[in-house]
Amino acid sequence: MSRNTPQNLSELPIYKKAIEIFALSQSISSYLNHDLSDLKPDGSEDNNIYFSGDIVQQSISLAPEIANVELERYTEKRHKHIAALKRLTNKLYRNSYRLEKSNSNGKDFLPILRSELKKFKQLQRTWLLTL
């Protein structure tokens, strides 16, 4: 069975939004890493730096999960990918709140990420109705 990406995938609004969220997460993480990478006076590192990597890792997985849903023929497997997409979205949302507690100027951009995630969730609801 050949698994090719659907031709209309890049035209889907939810797919476009997933790509935007990835780019935004990557930019925020890069900005936060400059502030969070310095060691504390006691020589330990800021634990929030891991959350900045998590938002990138989770956001990069959004678009492939959308593709998996579009490609999957069987309803049961499709629902597993949909559930994974919802989990990723919720984790991104939670990690953005965790990062907002960090000691960085970049945390000002996290409400923008959450706003985009809200739009993504709305697109997700609409998209699921079309499946």
QUIKAZI-V31861 format. One record per helix or strand of 3 or more residues. SS is the DSSP state (H for helix, E for strand). FROM is the first residue (numbers start at 1). TO is the last residue. If there is no record, write none. Layout:
((SS:FROM:TO) (SS:FROM:TO))
This chain:
((H:9:11) (H:13:36) (H:48:71) (H:75:100) (H:105:130))
